[in-house]
Amino acid sequence: MSELVFLLEEQSARAMLMGLLPRLLPGNINVRYIVFEGKSDLEGQMVRRLRGYRSSGARFVILRDQDSGNCKEVKASLVEKCQQAGRSALVRIACHELESWYLADLAAVGKGLDIPNLAQKQTKAKYRRPDSLANACQELEKLTQGCYQTVSGSRAIGPHLDIDSRRSGSFAVFVDGIGEIAAQLAGPG
């Protein structure tokens, strides 16, 4: 069985992926999550964790928020750490933060958090291209009137995210990357 290992900066990413990945990966791929306590912990430990991972057939995905950093510089730094560990990995950055992906799909937020008619707000300019919002988490909390909590909200929203949505470029790139890995792990069809 193929193994796909996610190195994540926080529990909310794991919670979201547990609902999203079953729609992106065939059932014969074993998924593992290594969750860190923030981006500093992820960056501080990832070389050691990648080096120490013993499954020779494992593929790795690193997912981190951009936050206030330069997206290309953040990604380049993570790729360099993978090279230091002697491993290759798919490195993806959520621009600016994971909640931007949720703001790009207000129908999923509405379904997950049981907030009727939330999808109607998708036409507002800031929700059409939410990767540019530097305060997506605060925006989501305000939009949901406090119903969104980081981990439980991510768990509730993940299963409903539209995998074909292109409103968040960073989400689309993530989904495409996982699709490519899934095709490689599935082998010739």
C-alpha positions as CSV (number, residue, x, y, z in Angstrom):
1,M,0.0,0.0,0.0
2,S,1.3,3.5,-0.9
3,E,1.8,6.0,1.9
4,L,1.3,9.8,1.7
5,V,2.6,11.7,4.7
6,F,1.5,15.2,5.5
7,L,3.6,17.6,7.5
8,L,1.3,20.3,8.8
9,E,1.7,23.4,10.9
10,E,-1.4,22.9,12.9
11,Q,-4.4,20.7,13.9
12,S,-6.9,22.6,11.8
13,A,-5.1,21.6,8.6
14,R,-5.4,17.9,9.7
15,A,-9.0,18.4,10.5
16,M,-9.8,19.9,7.1
17,L,-7.7,17.3,5.2
18,M,-9.5,14.4,6.9
19,G,-12.7,15.6,5.2
20,L,-11.2,16.6,1.9
21,L,-8.7,13.8,1.0
22,P,-11.2,11.0,0.7
23,R,-12.5,12.7,-2.4
24,L,-9.0,13.2,-3.8
25,L,-7.2,10.0,-3.1
26,P,-8.0,6.4,-3.9
27,G,-8.7,4.1,-1.0
28,N,-5.4,2.2,-1.4
29,I,-3.3,5.1,-0.3
30,N,-2.5,5.2,3.4
31,V,-2.5,8.8,4.8
32,R,-0.4,9.8,7.8
33,Y,-0.4,13.2,9.5
34,I,2.5,14.7,11.3
35,V,1.1,17.8,13.0
36,F,3.4,20.5,14.5
37,E,2.7,23.3,17.0
38,G,2.9,26.2,14.5
39,K,5.1,27.2,11.7
40,S,8.2,27.6,13.8
41,D,7.9,24.1,15.2
42,L,7.3,22.7,11.7
43,E,10.3,24.5,10.3
44,G,12.5,23.6,13.3
45,Q,11.7,19.9,13.2
46,M,10.9,19.0,9.6
47,V,14.5,18.1,8.5
48,R,14.9,15.7,11.4
49,R,11.4,14.2,10.9
50,L,11.9,13.8,7.2
51,R,15.3,12.2,7.6
52,G,14.0,9.9,10.3
53,Y,11.0,8.6,8.4
54,R,11.7,5.0,7.6
55,S,9.1,4.0,5.0
56,S,11.0,4.0,1.7
57,G,7.9,4.3,-0.4
58,A,6.4,7.3,1.4
59,R,5.6,10.5,-0.4
60,F,5.5,13.7,1.5
61,V,3.3,16.8,1.4
62,I,4.1,19.9,3.4
63,L,1.3,22.4,4.0
64,R,2.0,25.8,5.7
65,D,0.2,29.1,5.8
66,Q,1.9,32.0,4.1
67,D,0.8,34.4,6.9
68,S,2.7,37.7,6.4
69,G,5.7,36.1,4.6
70,N,6.6,36.2,0.9
71,C,5.0,33.1,-0.6
72,K,7.9,32.3,-2.9
73,E,10.4,32.7,-0.2
74,V,8.5,30.6,2.3
75,K,8.1,27.8,-0.3
76,A,11.8,28.0,-1.3
77,S,12.9,27.8,2.4
78,L,10.7,24.7,2.9
79,V,12.0,23.1,-0.3
80,E,15.6,23.7,0.9
81,K,14.8,22.0,4.2
82,C,13.5,19.0,2.2
83,Q,16.8,18.9,0.3
84,Q,18.7,19.1,3.5
85,A,16.8,16.0,4.7
86,G,17.5,14.2,1.4
87,R,13.8,14.0,0.6
88,S,11.5,15.4,-2.0
89,A,8.1,16.7,-1.1
90,L,5.2,18.5,-2.6
91,V,5.3,21.9,-0.8
92,R,2.1,24.0,-0.8
93,I,1.4,27.3,0.8
94,A,-2.1,28.4,1.8
95,C,-2.2,32.1,0.9
96,H,-2.5,33.9,3.3
97,E,-3.9,31.3,5.6
98,L,-6.1,28.1,5.5
99,E,-9.2,30.1,6.2
100,S,-8.7,31.8,2.8
101,W,-9.7,28.5,1.2
102,Y,-12.9,28.5,3.2
103,L,-13.8,32.0,2.3
104,A,-13.4,30.9,-1.4
105,D,-16.2,28.4,-0.8
106,L,-18.9,29.9,1.3
107,A,-21.3,27.2,0.2
108,A,-19.0,24.7,2.0
109,V,-18.8,27.0,5.1
110,G,-22.6,27.3,5.1
111,K,-23.1,23.5,4.9
112,G,-20.4,22.7,7.4
113,L,-21.5,25.2,10.0
114,D,-25.2,25.0,9.2
115,I,-25.5,28.7,8.3
116,P,-28.3,29.1,5.6
117,N,-27.8,31.4,2.7
118,L,-24.1,32.1,3.4
119,A,-23.2,31.2,-0.2
120,Q,-25.1,34.3,-1.4
121,K,-22.3,36.4,0.0
122,Q,-19.7,34.8,-2.4
123,T,-20.3,37.6,-4.9
124,K,-18.7,40.2,-2.7
125,A,-15.3,41.2,-4.1
126,K,-13.3,40.1,-1.1
127,Y,-14.7,36.6,-1.3
128,R,-14.2,36.2,-5.0
129,R,-10.4,36.2,-4.5
130,P,-9.8,35.6,-0.8
131,D,-6.1,34.6,-1.1
132,S,-5.3,38.4,-1.0
133,L,-7.0,38.8,2.5
134,A,-4.3,39.0,5.2
135,N,-6.9,38.4,8.0
136,A,-9.0,35.5,6.6
137,C,-9.4,33.8,10.0
138,Q,-10.8,37.0,11.6
139,E,-13.0,37.6,8.5
140,L,-14.4,34.1,8.7
141,E,-15.1,34.4,12.4
142,K,-16.9,37.7,11.8
143,L,-18.8,36.4,8.7
144,T,-20.0,33.3,10.7
145,Q,-20.8,35.5,13.8
146,G,-18.5,33.4,15.9
147,C,-19.6,30.0,14.7
148,Y,-16.3,29.3,13.1
149,Q,-13.7,27.8,15.5
150,T,-10.4,26.8,14.1
151,V,-10.3,23.0,14.5
152,S,-14.0,22.1,14.8
153,G,-14.8,24.5,11.9
154,S,-12.1,23.0,9.7
155,R,-13.4,19.5,10.5
156,A,-17.0,20.6,9.6
157,I,-16.1,22.5,6.4
158,G,-13.5,20.1,4.9
159,P,-15.9,17.4,3.6
160,H,-17.9,20.1,1.7
161,L,-15.1,22.0,0.0
162,D,-15.5,22.1,-3.8
163,I,-12.5,20.4,-5.2
164,D,-13.1,22.1,-8.6
165,S,-13.2,25.6,-7.2
166,R,-10.6,28.1,-8.5
167,R,-11.5,31.1,-6.4
168,S,-8.5,30.4,-4.2
169,G,-5.5,29.9,-6.4
170,S,-3.5,28.3,-3.6
171,F,-6.3,25.8,-2.9
172,A,-6.5,25.0,-6.6
173,V,-2.8,24.4,-6.8
174,F,-2.9,22.2,-3.7
175,V,-5.8,20.1,-5.1
176,D,-4.0,19.8,-8.4
177,G,-0.8,18.7,-6.7
178,I,-2.6,16.0,-4.6
179,G,-4.3,14.8,-7.8
180,E,-0.9,14.4,-9.5
181,I,0.5,12.4,-6.6
182,A,-2.6,10.2,-6.5
183,A,-2.2,9.5,-10.2
184,Q,1.5,8.6,-9.7
185,L,0.7,6.3,-6.7
186,A,-2.1,4.6,-8.6
187,G,0.4,3.7,-11.3
188,P,-0.5,2.9,-14.9
189,G,-4.2,2.4,-15.4
